[in-house]
Amino acid sequence: MTSRLSFEPVSLEKVRTYGQRFFETPQKASDYSLVNLWGWQPVYDLHWAWDDPLVWILQHHADEFRFVNREQDLDHPGLRKAKLSYYTIDFVRKFRVVIHHP
């Protein structure tokens, strides 16, 4: 069964909830800070959907894009399951490089 996300415009009403989720994120990117999302919201018509414990970000000018990069699932089983439910068409092979210094 495929779950459907309900996207709504990024707003200040869910600041605390988003802040908590962002705080819990193990690898933070400034692109997803609330200040950045709020600042670019009117330019890119940003929307978000809440899928516990995830927050999905959508740029509404998506008619220009054919593919979306869903980023790394960090081997989190719940995140991987969620990503597989959104019409995945392909994967990029994952590699790990280890450099040994003599």
Buried (B, 14 or more C-beta within 10 A) or exposed (E): EEEEBEBEEBEEEBEEEBEEBBEEEEEEEEEBBBEEBBEBBEEBBBBBBBBEEBBBBBBEEEEEEEEEEBEEBEEBEEBEEBBEBBEEEEEEEEEEEEEEEE
